[in-house]
Amino acid sequence: MDLKIAQYGSMTLEYDADALCWYCELPVENASMGGTVICPACDCGHHRDGRRWTYAEMLVRYKNFARHRCAAILTMEASHA
């Protein structure tokens, strides 16, 4: 596990740079404006090579994000039960 530090104003977060982006499912590598679960490219709506997402790609990525977000919510609820 490759842990990195992200600074958001006065808040400091430690995150796993090898964790998969909730949109493209590639390693995050660096924190983005959207946080530590989204890679910088997806946060800006494009591929890592600079190409913009097509409408179909956007729908797939939003579906991926929704799946990861639901899993995170269910995990959080289970840990508080």
mmCIF file of the N, C-alpha and C atoms, coordinates in Angstrom:
data_MODEL
# 
_entry.id   MODEL 
# 
loop_
_atom_site.group_PDB 
_atom_site.id 
_atom_site.type_symbol 
_atom_site.label_atom_id 
_atom_site.label_alt_id 
_atom_site.label_comp_id 
_atom_site.label_asym_id 
_atom_site.label_entity_id 
_atom_site.label_seq_id 
_atom_site.pdbx_PDB_ins_code 
_atom_site.Cartn_x 
_atom_site.Cartn_y 
_atom_site.Cartn_z 
_atom_site.occupancy 
_atom_site.B_iso_or_equiv 
_atom_site.pdbx_formal_charge 
_atom_site.auth_seq_id 
_atom_site.auth_comp_id 
_atom_site.auth_asym_id 
_atom_site.auth_atom_id 
_atom_site.pdbx_PDB_model_num 
ATOM 1   N N  . MET A 1 1  ? 0.848   -1.175 0.000   1.00 0.00 ? 1  MET A N  1 
ATOM 2   C CA . MET A 1 1  ? 0.000   0.000  0.000   1.00 0.00 ? 1  MET A CA 1 
ATOM 3   C C  . MET A 1 1  ? 0.896   1.241  0.000   1.00 0.00 ? 1  MET A C  1 
ATOM 4   N N  . ASP A 1 2  ? 0.662   2.127  -0.940  1.00 0.00 ? 2  ASP A N  1 
ATOM 5   C CA . ASP A 1 2  ? 1.442   3.346  -1.103  1.00 0.00 ? 2  ASP A CA 1 
ATOM 6   C C  . ASP A 1 2  ? 0.652   4.519  -0.525  1.00 0.00 ? 2  ASP A C  1 
ATOM 7   N N  . LEU A 1 3  ? 0.931   4.897  0.731   1.00 0.00 ? 3  LEU A N  1 
ATOM 8   C CA . LEU A 1 3  ? 0.183   5.974  1.367   1.00 0.00 ? 3  LEU A CA 1 
ATOM 9   C C  . LEU A 1 3  ? 0.797   7.325  1.032   1.00 0.00 ? 3  LEU A C  1 
ATOM 10  N N  . LYS A 1 4  ? -0.058  8.279  0.706   1.00 0.00 ? 4  LYS A N  1 
ATOM 11  C CA . LYS A 1 4  ? 0.361   9.639  0.419   1.00 0.00 ? 4  LYS A CA 1 
ATOM 12  C C  . LYS A 1 4  ? -0.442  10.592 1.290   1.00 0.00 ? 4  LYS A C  1 
ATOM 13  N N  . ILE A 1 5  ? 0.016   11.829 1.346   1.00 0.00 ? 5  ILE A N  1 
ATOM 14  C CA . ILE A 1 5  ? -0.637  12.871 2.141   1.00 0.00 ? 5  ILE A CA 1 
ATOM 15  C C  . ILE A 1 5  ? -1.279  13.876 1.190   1.00 0.00 ? 5  ILE A C  1 
ATOM 16  N N  . ALA A 1 6  ? -2.521  14.257 1.470   1.00 0.00 ? 6  ALA A N  1 
ATOM 17  C CA . ALA A 1 6  ? -3.208  15.309 0.710   1.00 0.00 ? 6  ALA A CA 1 
ATOM 18  C C  . ALA A 1 6  ? -3.571  16.420 1.685   1.00 0.00 ? 6  ALA A C  1 
ATOM 19  N N  . GLN A 1 7  ? -3.356  17.649 1.275   1.00 0.00 ? 7  GLN A N  1 
ATOM 20  C CA . GLN A 1 7  ? -3.652  18.813 2.105   1.00 0.00 ? 7  GLN A CA 1 
ATOM 21  C C  . GLN A 1 7  ? -4.828  19.568 1.504   1.00 0.00 ? 7  GLN A C  1 
ATOM 22  N N  . TYR A 1 8  ? -5.895  19.732 2.260   1.00 0.00 ? 8  TYR A N  1 
ATOM 23  C CA . TYR A 1 8  ? -7.077  20.495 1.847   1.00 0.00 ? 8  TYR A CA 1 
ATOM 24  C C  . TYR A 1 8  ? -7.288  21.597 2.874   1.00 0.00 ? 8  TYR A C  1 
ATOM 25  N N  . GLY A 1 9  ? -6.738  22.774 2.612   1.00 0.00 ? 9  GLY A N  1 
ATOM 26  C CA . GLY A 1 9  ? -6.805  23.865 3.590   1.00 0.00 ? 9  GLY A CA 1 
ATOM 27  C C  . GLY A 1 9  ? -6.086  23.454 4.856   1.00 0.00 ? 9  GLY A C  1 
ATOM 28  N N  . SER A 1 10 ? -6.794  23.471 5.972   1.00 0.00 ? 10 SER A N  1 
ATOM 29  C CA . SER A 1 10 ? -6.174  23.083 7.242   1.00 0.00 ? 10 SER A CA 1 
ATOM 30  C C  . SER A 1 10 ? -6.303  21.586 7.521   1.00 0.00 ? 10 SER A C  1 
ATOM 31  N N  . MET A 1 11 ? -6.981  20.865 6.636   1.00 0.00 ? 11 MET A N  1 
ATOM 32  C CA . MET A 1 11 ? -7.192  19.429 6.826   1.00 0.00 ? 11 MET A CA 1 
ATOM 33  C C  . MET A 1 11 ? -6.129  18.629 6.068   1.00 0.00 ? 11 MET A C  1 
ATOM 34  N N  . THR A 1 12 ? -5.535  17.657 6.737   1.00 0.00 ? 12 THR A N  1 
ATOM 35  C CA . THR A 1 12 ? -4.548  16.769 6.130   1.00 0.00 ? 12 THR A CA 1 
ATOM 36  C C  . THR A 1 12 ? -5.107  15.357 6.120   1.00 0.00 ? 12 THR A C  1 
ATOM 37  N N  . LEU A 1 13 ? -5.092  14.727 4.945   1.00 0.00 ? 13 LEU A N  1 
ATOM 38  C CA . LEU A 1 13 ? -5.597  13.365 4.802   1.00 0.00 ? 13 LEU A CA 1 
ATOM 39  C C  . LEU A 1 13 ? -4.499  12.449 4.308   1.00 0.00 ? 13 LEU A C  1 
ATOM 40  N N  . GLU A 1 14 ? -4.495  11.234 4.805   1.00 0.00 ? 14 GLU A N  1 
ATOM 41  C CA . GLU A 1 14 ? -3.601  10.206 4.298   1.00 0.00 ? 14 GLU A CA 1 
ATOM 42  C C  . GLU A 1 14 ? -4.447  9.286  3.429   1.00 0.00 ? 14 GLU A C  1 
ATOM 43  N N  . TYR A 1 15 ? -3.964  8.948  2.245   1.00 0.00 ? 15 TYR A N  1 
ATOM 44  C CA . TYR A 1 15 ? -4.756  8.112  1.341   1.00 0.00 ? 15 TYR A CA 1 
ATOM 45  C C  . TYR A 1 15 ? -3.874  7.118  0.616   1.00 0.00 ? 15 TYR A C  1 
ATOM 46  N N  . ASP A 1 16 ? -4.508  6.071  0.116   1.00 0.00 ? 16 ASP A N  1 
ATOM 47  C CA . ASP A 1 16 ? -3.829  5.011  -0.623  1.00 0.00 ? 16 ASP A CA 1 
ATOM 48  C C  . ASP A 1 16 ? -3.799  5.389  -2.104  1.00 0.00 ? 16 ASP A C  1 
ATOM 49  N N  . ALA A 1 17 ? -2.641  5.708  -2.623  1.00 0.00 ? 17 ALA A N  1 
ATOM 50  C CA . ALA A 1 17 ? -2.509  6.117  -4.029  1.00 0.00 ? 17 ALA A CA 1 
ATOM 51  C C  . ALA A 1 17 ? -2.767  4.960  -4.991  1.00 0.00 ? 17 ALA A C  1 
ATOM 52  N N  . ASP A 1 18 ? -2.736  3.730  -4.487  1.00 0.00 ? 18 ASP A N  1 
ATOM 53  C CA . ASP A 1 18 ? -3.001  2.562  -5.325  1.00 0.00 ? 18 ASP A CA 1 
ATOM 54  C C  . ASP A 1 18 ? -4.486  2.199  -5.359  1.00 0.00 ? 18 ASP A C  1 
ATOM 55  N N  . ALA A 1 19 ? -5.294  2.865  -4.527  1.00 0.00 ? 19 ALA A N  1 
ATOM 56  C CA . ALA A 1 19 ? -6.737  2.595  -4.522  1.00 0.00 ? 19 ALA A CA 1 
ATOM 57  C C  . ALA A 1 19 ? -7.317  2.996  -5.879  1.00 0.00 ? 19 ALA A C  1 
ATOM 58  N N  . LEU A 1 20 ? -8.380  2.327  -6.275  1.00 0.00 ? 20 LEU A N  1 
ATOM 59  C CA . LEU A 1 20 ? -8.957  2.577  -7.593  1.00 0.00 ? 20 LEU A CA 1 
ATOM 60  C C  . LEU A 1 20 ? -9.886  3.784  -7.578  1.00 0.00 ? 20 LEU A C  1 
ATOM 61  N N  . CYS A 1 21 ? -9.791  4.583  -8.624  1.00 0.00 ? 21 CYS A N  1 
ATOM 62  C CA . CYS A 1 21 ? -10.674 5.723  -8.821  1.00 0.00 ? 21 CYS A CA 1 
ATOM 63  C C  . CYS A 1 21 ? -12.108 5.224  -8.947  1.00 0.00 ? 21 CYS A C  1 
ATOM 64  N N  . TRP A 1 22 ? -13.042 5.920  -8.314  1.00 0.00 ? 22 TRP A N  1 
ATOM 65  C CA . TRP A 1 22 ? -14.440 5.491  -8.354  1.00 0.00 ? 22 TRP A CA 1 
ATOM 66  C C  . TRP A 1 22 ? -15.050 5.670  -9.733  1.00 0.00 ? 22 TRP A C  1 
ATOM 67  N N  . TYR A 1 23 ? -14.434 6.474  -10.595 1.00 0.00 ? 23 TYR A N  1 
ATOM 68  C CA . TYR A 1 23 ? -14.965 6.668  -11.945 1.00 0.00 ? 23 TYR A CA 1 
ATOM 69  C C  . TYR A 1 23 ? -14.326 5.711  -12.961 1.00 0.00 ? 23 TYR A C  1 
ATOM 70  N N  . CYS A 1 24 ? -12.996 5.790  -13.131 1.00 0.00 ? 24 CYS A N  1 
ATOM 71  C CA . CYS A 1 24 ? -12.340 5.013  -14.199 1.00 0.00 ? 24 CYS A CA 1 
ATOM 72  C C  . CYS A 1 24 ? -11.800 3.672  -13.727 1.00 0.00 ? 24 CYS A C  1 
ATOM 73  N N  . GLU A 1 25 ? -11.731 3.470  -12.414 1.00 0.00 ? 25 GLU A N  1 
ATOM 74  C CA . GLU A 1 25 ? -11.250 2.234  -11.805 1.00 0.00 ? 25 GLU A CA 1 
ATOM 75  C C  . GLU A 1 25 ? -9.784  1.936  -12.113 1.00 0.00 ? 25 GLU A C  1 
ATOM 76  N N  . LEU A 1 26 ? -9.001  3.004  -12.318 1.00 0.00 ? 26 LEU A N  1 
ATOM 77  C CA . LEU A 1 26 ? -7.547  2.917  -12.397 1.00 0.00 ? 26 LEU A CA 1 
ATOM 78  C C  . LEU A 1 26 ? -6.991  3.483  -11.094 1.00 0.00 ? 26 LEU A C  1 
ATOM 79  N N  . PRO A 1 27 ? -5.722  3.170  -10.733 1.00 0.00 ? 27 PRO A N  1 
ATOM 80  C CA . PRO A 1 27 ? -5.176  3.714  -9.484  1.00 0.00 ? 27 PRO A CA 1 
ATOM 81  C C  . PRO A 1 27 ? -5.265  5.246  -9.451  1.00 0.00 ? 27 PRO A C  1 
ATOM 82  N N  . VAL A 1 28 ? -5.661  5.779  -8.298  1.00 0.00 ? 28 VAL A N  1 
ATOM 83  C CA . VAL A 1 28 ? -5.843  7.225  -8.141  1.00 0.00 ? 28 VAL A CA 1 
ATOM 84  C C  . VAL A 1 28 ? -4.543  7.982  -8.387  1.00 0.00 ? 28 VAL A C  1 
ATOM 85  N N  . GLU A 1 29 ? -3.435  7.508  -7.870  1.00 0.00 ? 29 GLU A N  1 
ATOM 86  C CA . GLU A 1 29 ? -2.091  8.071  -7.997  1.00 0.00 ? 29 GLU A CA 1 
ATOM 87  C C  . GLU A 1 29 ? -1.919  9.406  -7.286  1.00 0.00 ? 29 GLU A C  1 
ATOM 88  N N  . ASN A 1 30 ? -2.823  10.361 -7.484  1.00 0.00 ? 30 ASN A N  1 
ATOM 89  C CA . ASN A 1 30 ? -2.738  11.674 -6.830  1.00 0.00 ? 30 ASN A CA 1 
ATOM 90  C C  . ASN A 1 30 ? -4.129  12.123 -6.411  1.00 0.00 ? 30 ASN A C  1 
ATOM 91  N N  . ALA A 1 31 ? -4.193  12.887 -5.332  1.00 0.00 ? 31 ALA A N  1 
ATOM 92  C CA . ALA A 1 31 ? -5.468  13.446 -4.896  1.00 0.00 ? 31 ALA A CA 1 
ATOM 93  C C  . ALA A 1 31 ? -5.914  14.509 -5.889  1.00 0.00 ? 31 ALA A C  1 
ATOM 94  N N  . SER A 1 32 ? -7.215  14.700 -5.975  1.00 0.00 ? 32 SER A N  1 
ATOM 95  C CA . SER A 1 32 ? -7.753  15.704 -6.891  1.00 0.00 ? 32 SER A CA 1 
ATOM 96  C C  . SER A 1 32 ? -8.564  16.727 -6.105  1.00 0.00 ? 32 SER A C  1 
ATOM 97  N N  . MET A 1 33 ? -9.130  17.688 -6.810  1.00 0.00 ? 33 MET A N  1 
ATOM 98  C CA . MET A 1 33 ? -9.995  18.675 -6.161  1.00 0.00 ? 33 MET A CA 1 
ATOM 99  C C  . MET A 1 33 ? -11.191 17.997 -5.521  1.00 0.00 ? 33 MET A C  1 
ATOM 100 N N  . GLY A 1 34 ? -11.636 16.871 -6.112  1.00 0.00 ? 34 GLY A N  1 
ATOM 101 C CA . GLY A 1 34 ? -12.799 16.150 -5.613  1.00 0.00 ? 34 GLY A CA 1 
ATOM 102 C C  . GLY A 1 34 ? -12.506 15.232 -4.444  1.00 0.00 ? 34 GLY A C  1 
ATOM 103 N N  . GLY A 1 35 ? -11.259 15.106 -4.073  1.00 0.00 ? 35 GLY A N  1 
ATOM 104 C CA . GLY A 1 35 ? -10.906 14.260 -2.936  1.00 0.00 ? 35 GLY A CA 1 
ATOM 105 C C  . GLY A 1 35 ? -9.923  13.178 -3.303  1.00 0.00 ? 35 GLY A C  1 
ATOM 106 N N  . THR A 1 36 ? -9.879  12.161 -2.476  1.00 0.00 ? 36 THR A N  1 
ATOM 107 C CA . THR A 1 36 ? -8.864  11.112 -2.627  1.00 0.00 ? 36 THR A CA 1 
ATOM 108 C C  . THR A 1 36 ? -9.404  9.830  -3.239  1.00 0.00 ? 36 THR A C  1 
ATOM 109 N N  . VAL A 1 37 ? -10.680 9.794  -3.614  1.00 0.00 ? 37 VAL A N  1 
ATOM 110 C CA . VAL A 1 37 ? -11.242 8.597  -4.239  1.00 0.00 ? 37 VAL A CA 1 
ATOM 111 C C  . VAL A 1 37 ? -11.470 8.793  -5.735  1.00 0.00 ? 37 VAL A C  1 
ATOM 112 N N  . ILE A 1 38 ? -11.122 9.974  -6.241  1.00 0.00 ? 38 ILE A N  1 
ATOM 113 C CA . ILE A 1 38 ? -11.291 10.301 -7.658  1.00 0.00 ? 38 ILE A CA 1 
ATOM 114 C C  . ILE A 1 38 ? -9.950  10.778 -8.197  1.00 0.00 ? 38 ILE A C  1 
ATOM 115 N N  . CYS A 1 39 ? -9.514  10.227 -9.334  1.00 0.00 ? 39 CYS A N  1 
ATOM 116 C CA . CYS A 1 39 ? -8.238  10.670 -9.911  1.00 0.00 ? 39 CYS A CA 1 
ATOM 117 C C  . CYS A 1 39 ? -8.424  12.070 -10.520 1.00 0.00 ? 39 CYS A C  1 
ATOM 118 N N  . PRO A 1 40 ? -7.344  12.840 -10.635 1.00 0.00 ? 40 PRO A N  1 
ATOM 119 C CA . PRO A 1 40 ? -7.447  14.197 -11.184 1.00 0.00 ? 40 PRO A CA 1 
ATOM 120 C C  . PRO A 1 40 ? -8.051  14.242 -12.589 1.00 0.00 ? 40 PRO A C  1 
ATOM 121 N N  . ALA A 1 41 ? -7.755  13.264 -13.431 1.00 0.00 ? 41 ALA A N  1 
ATOM 122 C CA . ALA A 1 41 ? -8.297  13.269 -14.794 1.00 0.00 ? 41 ALA A CA 1 
ATOM 123 C C  . ALA A 1 41 ? -9.822  13.141 -14.770 1.00 0.00 ? 41 ALA A C  1 
ATOM 124 N N  . CYS A 1 42 ? -10.331 12.183 -14.012 1.00 0.00 ? 42 CYS A N  1 
ATOM 125 C CA . CYS A 1 42 ? -11.781 11.991 -13.943 1.00 0.00 ? 42 CYS A CA 1 
ATOM 126 C C  . CYS A 1 42 ? -12.464 13.179 -13.280 1.00 0.00 ? 42 CYS A C  1 
ATOM 127 N N  . ASP A 1 43 ? -11.786 13.802 -12.328 1.00 0.00 ? 43 ASP A N  1 
ATOM 128 C CA . ASP A 1 43 ? -12.342 14.969 -11.667 1.00 0.00 ? 43 ASP A CA 1 
ATOM 129 C C  . ASP A 1 43 ? -12.604 16.095 -12.672 1.00 0.00 ? 43 ASP A C  1 
ATOM 130 N N  . CYS A 1 44 ? -11.817 16.115 -13.747 1.00 0.00 ? 44 CYS A N  1 
ATOM 131 C CA . CYS A 1 44 ? -11.977 17.130 -14.802 1.00 0.00 ? 44 CYS A CA 1 
ATOM 132 C C  . CYS A 1 44 ? -12.759 16.595 -16.005 1.00 0.00 ? 44 CYS A C  1 
ATOM 133 N N  . GLY A 1 45 ? -13.215 15.341 -15.952 1.00 0.00 ? 45 GLY A N  1 
ATOM 134 C CA . GLY A 1 45 ? -14.051 14.785 -17.010 1.00 0.00 ? 45 GLY A CA 1 
ATOM 135 C C  . GLY A 1 45 ? -13.313 14.386 -18.270 1.00 0.00 ? 45 GLY A C  1 
ATOM 136 N N  . HIS A 1 46 ? -12.067 13.919 -18.113 1.00 0.00 ? 46 HIS A N  1 
ATOM 137 C CA . HIS A 1 46 ? -11.345 13.442 -19.291 1.00 0.00 ? 46 HIS A CA 1 
ATOM 138 C C  . HIS A 1 46 ? -10.477 12.240 -18.964 1.00 0.00 ? 46 HIS A C  1 
ATOM 139 N N  . HIS A 1 47 ? -10.006 11.588 -20.017 1.00 0.00 ? 47 HIS A N  1 
ATOM 140 C CA . HIS A 1 47 ? -9.098  10.451 -19.869 1.00 0.00 ? 47 HIS A CA 1 
ATOM 141 C C  . HIS A 1 47 ? -7.719  10.959 -19.466 1.00 0.00 ? 47 HIS A C  1 
ATOM 142 N N  . ARG A 1 48 ? -6.880  10.056 -19.009 1.00 0.00 ? 48 ARG A N  1 
ATOM 143 C CA . ARG A 1 48 ? -5.540  10.461 -18.581 1.00 0.00 ? 48 ARG A CA 1 
ATOM 144 C C  . ARG A 1 48 ? -4.661  10.932 -19.736 1.00 0.00 ? 48 ARG A C  1 
ATOM 145 N N  . ASP A 1 49 ? -5.029  10.583 -20.957 1.00 0.00 ? 49 ASP A N  1 
ATOM 146 C CA . ASP A 1 49 ? -4.263  11.076 -22.111 1.00 0.00 ? 49 ASP A CA 1 
ATOM 147 C C  . ASP A 1 49 ? -4.792  12.423 -22.613 1.00 0.00 ? 49 ASP A C  1 
ATOM 148 N N  . GLY A 1 50 ? -5.796  12.985 -21.930 1.00 0.00 ? 50 GLY A N  1 
ATOM 149 C CA . GLY A 1 50 ? -6.302  14.303 -22.277 1.00 0.00 ? 50 GLY A CA 1 
ATOM 150 C C  . GLY A 1 50 ? -7.596  14.321 -23.089 1.00 0.00 ? 50 GLY A C  1 
ATOM 151 N N  . ARG A 1 51 ? -7.983  13.175 -23.678 1.00 0.00 ? 51 ARG A N  1 
ATOM 152 C CA . ARG A 1 51 ? -9.234  13.143 -24.445 1.00 0.00 ? 51 ARG A CA 1 
ATOM 153 C C  . ARG A 1 51 ? -10.417 13.326 -23.515 1.00 0.00 ? 51 ARG A C  1 
ATOM 154 N N  . ARG A 1 52 ? -11.417 14.082 -23.958 1.00 0.00 ? 52 ARG A N  1 
ATOM 155 C CA . ARG A 1 52 ? -12.638 14.275 -23.178 1.00 0.00 ? 52 ARG A CA 1 
ATOM 156 C C  . ARG A 1 52 ? -13.482 12.999 -23.230 1.00 0.00 ? 52 ARG A C  1 
ATOM 157 N N  . TRP A 1 53 ? -14.268 12.769 -22.186 1.00 0.00 ? 53 TRP A N  1 
ATOM 158 C CA . TRP A 1 53 ? -15.176 11.632 -22.182 1.00 0.00 ? 53 TRP A CA 1 
ATOM 159 C C  . TRP A 1 53 ? -16.258 11.824 -23.244 1.00 0.00 ? 53 TRP A C  1 
ATOM 160 N N  . THR A 1 54 ? -16.646 10.728 -23.876 1.00 0.00 ? 54 THR A N  1 
ATOM 161 C CA . THR A 1 54 ? -17.842 10.767 -24.721 1.00 0.00 ? 54 THR A CA 1 
ATOM 162 C C  . THR A 1 54 ? -19.053 10.642 -23.791 1.00 0.00 ? 54 THR A C  1 
ATOM 163 N N  . TYR A 1 55 ? -20.233 10.871 -24.321 1.00 0.00 ? 55 TYR A N  1 
ATOM 164 C CA . TYR A 1 55 ? -21.438 10.751 -23.506 1.00 0.00 ? 55 TYR A CA 1 
ATOM 165 C C  . TYR A 1 55 ? -21.587 9.328  -22.962 1.00 0.00 ? 55 TYR A C  1 
ATOM 166 N N  . ALA A 1 56 ? -21.317 8.336  -23.794 1.00 0.00 ? 56 ALA A N  1 
ATOM 167 C CA . ALA A 1 56 ? -21.429 6.933  -23.365 1.00 0.00 ? 56 ALA A CA 1 
ATOM 168 C C  . ALA A 1 56 ? -20.413 6.616  -22.267 1.00 0.00 ? 56 ALA A C  1 
ATOM 169 N N  . GLU A 1 57 ? -19.192 7.121  -22.415 1.00 0.00 ? 57 GLU A N  1 
ATOM 170 C CA . GLU A 1 57 ? -18.168 6.896  -21.382 1.00 0.00 ? 57 GLU A CA 1 
ATOM 171 C C  . GLU A 1 57 ? -18.567 7.568  -20.076 1.00 0.00 ? 57 GLU A C  1 
ATOM 172 N N  . MET A 1 58 ? -19.160 8.751  -20.178 1.00 0.00 ? 58 MET A N  1 
ATOM 173 C CA . MET A 1 58 ? -19.613 9.453  -18.989 1.00 0.00 ? 58 MET A CA 1 
ATOM 174 C C  . MET A 1 58 ? -20.660 8.622  -18.242 1.00 0.00 ? 58 MET A C  1 
ATOM 175 N N  . LEU A 1 59 ? -21.593 8.025  -18.966 1.00 0.00 ? 59 LEU A N  1 
ATOM 176 C CA . LEU A 1 59 ? -22.626 7.210  -18.321 1.00 0.00 ? 59 LEU A CA 1 
ATOM 177 C C  . LEU A 1 59 ? -22.021 6.007  -17.601 1.00 0.00 ? 59 LEU A C  1 
ATOM 178 N N  . VAL A 1 60 ? -21.033 5.356  -18.231 1.00 0.00 ? 60 VAL A N  1 
ATOM 179 C CA . VAL A 1 60 ? -20.354 4.211  -17.606 1.00 0.00 ? 60 VAL A CA 1 
ATOM 180 C C  . VAL A 1 60 ? -19.632 4.660  -16.342 1.00 0.00 ? 60 VAL A C  1 
ATOM 181 N N  . ARG A 1 61 ? -18.956 5.790  -16.415 1.00 0.00 ? 61 ARG A N  1 
ATOM 182 C CA . ARG A 1 61 ? -18.204 6.274  -15.254 1.00 0.00 ? 61 ARG A CA 1 
ATOM 183 C C  . ARG A 1 61 ? -19.135 6.679  -14.109 1.00 0.00 ? 61 ARG A C  1 
ATOM 184 N N  . TYR A 1 62 ? -20.255 7.307  -14.423 1.00 0.00 ? 62 TYR A N  1 
ATOM 185 C CA . TYR A 1 62 ? -21.212 7.662  -13.369 1.00 0.00 ? 62 TYR A CA 1 
ATOM 186 C C  . TYR A 1 62 ? -21.809 6.406  -12.740 1.00 0.00 ? 62 TYR A C  1 
ATOM 187 N N  . LYS A 1 63 ? -22.009 5.368  -13.536 1.00 0.00 ? 63 LYS A N  1 
ATOM 188 C CA . LYS A 1 63 ? -22.505 4.097  -13.000 1.00 0.00 ? 63 LYS A CA 1 
ATOM 189 C C  . LYS A 1 63 ? -21.458 3.496  -12.053 1.00 0.00 ? 63 LYS A C  1 
ATOM 190 N N  . ASN A 1 64 ? -20.175 3.527  -12.453 1.00 0.00 ? 64 ASN A N  1 
ATOM 191 C CA . ASN A 1 64 ? -19.095 3.039  -11.588 1.00 0.00 ? 64 ASN A CA 1 
ATOM 192 C C  . ASN A 1 64 ? -19.081 3.811  -10.271 1.00 0.00 ? 64 ASN A C  1 
ATOM 193 N N  . PHE A 1 65 ? -19.176 5.149  -10.368 1.00 0.00 ? 65 PHE A N  1 
ATOM 194 C CA . PHE A 1 65 ? -19.145 5.995  -9.182  1.00 0.00 ? 65 PHE A CA 1 
ATOM 195 C C  . PHE A 1 65 ? -20.301 5.646  -8.249  1.00 0.00 ? 65 PHE A C  1 
ATOM 196 N N  . ALA A 1 66 ? -21.493 5.496  -8.805  1.00 0.00 ? 66 ALA A N  1 
ATOM 197 C CA . ALA A 1 66 ? -22.669 5.176  -7.993  1.00 0.00 ? 66 ALA A CA 1 
ATOM 198 C C  . ALA A 1 66 ? -22.495 3.839  -7.281  1.00 0.00 ? 66 ALA A C  1 
ATOM 199 N N  . ARG A 1 67 ? -21.932 2.858  -7.979  1.00 0.00 ? 67 ARG A N  1 
ATOM 200 C CA . ARG A 1 67 ? -21.713 1.545  -7.372  1.00 0.00 ? 67 ARG A CA 1 
ATOM 201 C C  . ARG A 1 67 ? -20.738 1.648  -6.197  1.00 0.00 ? 67 ARG A C  1 
ATOM 202 N N  . HIS A 1 68 ? -19.627 2.366  -6.383  1.00 0.00 ? 68 HIS A N  1 
ATOM 203 C CA . HIS A 1 68 ? -18.643 2.522  -5.310  1.00 0.00 ? 68 HIS A CA 1 
ATOM 204 C C  . HIS A 1 68 ? -19.214 3.326  -4.146  1.00 0.00 ? 68 HIS A C  1 
ATOM 205 N N  . ARG A 1 69 ? -19.975 4.372  -4.451  1.00 0.00 ? 69 ARG A N  1 
ATOM 206 C CA . ARG A 1 69 ? -20.561 5.210  -3.409  1.00 0.00 ? 69 ARG A CA 1 
ATOM 207 C C  . ARG A 1 69 ? -21.566 4.410  -2.578  1.00 0.00 ? 69 ARG A C  1 
ATOM 208 N N  . CYS A 1 70 ? -22.402 3.622  -3.228  1.00 0.00 ? 70 CYS A N  1 
ATOM 209 C CA . CYS A 1 70 ? -23.372 2.778  -2.503  1.00 0.00 ? 70 CYS A CA 1 
ATOM 210 C C  . CYS A 1 70 ? -22.654 1.771  -1.615  1.00 0.00 ? 70 CYS A C  1 
ATOM 211 N N  . ALA A 1 71 ? -21.586 1.177  -2.122  1.00 0.00 ? 71 ALA A N  1 
ATOM 212 C CA . ALA A 1 71 ? -20.817 0.203  -1.330  1.00 0.00 ? 71 ALA A CA 1 
ATOM 213 C C  . ALA A 1 71 ? -20.207 0.885  -0.109  1.00 0.00 ? 71 ALA A C  1 
ATOM 214 N N  . ALA A 1 72 ? -19.709 2.103  -0.277  1.00 0.00 ? 72 ALA A N  1 
ATOM 215 C CA . ALA A 1 72 ? -19.115 2.829  0.847   1.00 0.00 ? 72 ALA A CA 1 
ATOM 216 C C  . ALA A 1 72 ? -20.166 3.153  1.900   1.00 0.00 ? 72 ALA A C  1 
ATOM 217 N N  . ILE A 1 73 ? -21.345 3.559  1.464   1.00 0.00 ? 73 ILE A N  1 
ATOM 218 C CA . ILE A 1 73 ? -22.433 3.875  2.402   1.00 0.00 ? 73 ILE A CA 1 
ATOM 219 C C  . ILE A 1 73 ? -22.864 2.627  3.157   1.00 0.00 ? 73 ILE A C  1 
ATOM 220 N N  . LEU A 1 74 ? -23.022 1.512  2.451   1.00 0.00 ? 74 LEU A N  1 
ATOM 221 C CA . LEU A 1 74 ? -23.426 0.276  3.114   1.00 0.00 ? 74 LEU A CA 1 
ATOM 222 C C  . LEU A 1 74 ? -22.378 -0.203 4.099   1.00 0.00 ? 74 LEU A C  1 
ATOM 223 N N  . THR A 1 75 ? -21.106 -0.060 3.745   1.00 0.00 ? 75 THR A N  1 
ATOM 224 C CA . THR A 1 75 ? -20.012 -0.445 4.649   1.00 0.00 ? 75 THR A CA 1 
ATOM 225 C C  . THR A 1 75 ? -20.035 0.425  5.900   1.00 0.00 ? 75 THR A C  1 
ATOM 226 N N  . MET A 1 76 ? -20.256 1.737  5.699   1.00 0.00 ? 76 MET A N  1 
ATOM 227 C CA . MET A 1 76 ? -20.301 2.665  6.822   1.00 0.00 ? 76 MET A CA 1 
ATOM 228 C C  . MET A 1 76 ? -21.494 2.344  7.734   1.00 0.00 ? 76 MET A C  1 
ATOM 229 N N  . GLU A 1 77 ? -22.643 2.063  7.153   1.00 0.00 ? 77 GLU A N  1 
ATOM 230 C CA . GLU A 1 77 ? -23.824 1.728  7.957   1.00 0.00 ? 77 GLU A CA 1 
ATOM 231 C C  . GLU A 1 77 ? -23.618 0.420  8.726   1.00 0.00 ? 77 GLU A C  1 
ATOM 232 N N  . ALA A 1 78 ? -22.989 -0.556 8.079   1.00 0.00 ? 78 ALA A N  1 
ATOM 233 C CA . ALA A 1 78 ? -22.754 -1.854 8.737   1.00 0.00 ? 78 ALA A CA 1 
ATOM 234 C C  . ALA A 1 78 ? -21.804 -1.702 9.923   1.00 0.00 ? 78 ALA A C  1 
ATOM 235 N N  . SER A 1 79 ? -20.825 -0.810 9.811   1.00 0.00 ? 79 SER A N  1 
ATOM 236 C CA . SER A 1 79 ? -19.860 -0.638 10.892  1.00 0.00 ? 79 SER A CA 1 
ATOM 237 C C  . SER A 1 79 ? -20.461 0.101  12.077  1.00 0.00 ? 79 SER A C  1 
ATOM 238 N N  . HIS A 1 80 ? -21.581 0.816  11.857  1.00 0.00 ? 80 HIS A N  1 
ATOM 239 C CA . HIS A 1 80 ? -22.239 1.539  12.950  1.00 0.00 ? 80 HIS A CA 1 
ATOM 240 C C  . HIS A 1 80 ? -23.416 0.773  13.519  1.00 0.00 ? 80 HIS A C  1 
ATOM 241 N N  . ALA A 1 81 ? -23.705 -0.392 12.961  1.00 0.00 ? 81 ALA A N  1 
ATOM 242 C CA . ALA A 1 81 ? -24.866 -1.167 13.436  1.00 0.00 ? 81 ALA A CA 1 
ATOM 243 C C  . ALA A 1 81 ? -24.543 -1.936 14.693  1.00 0.00 ? 81 ALA A C  1 
# 
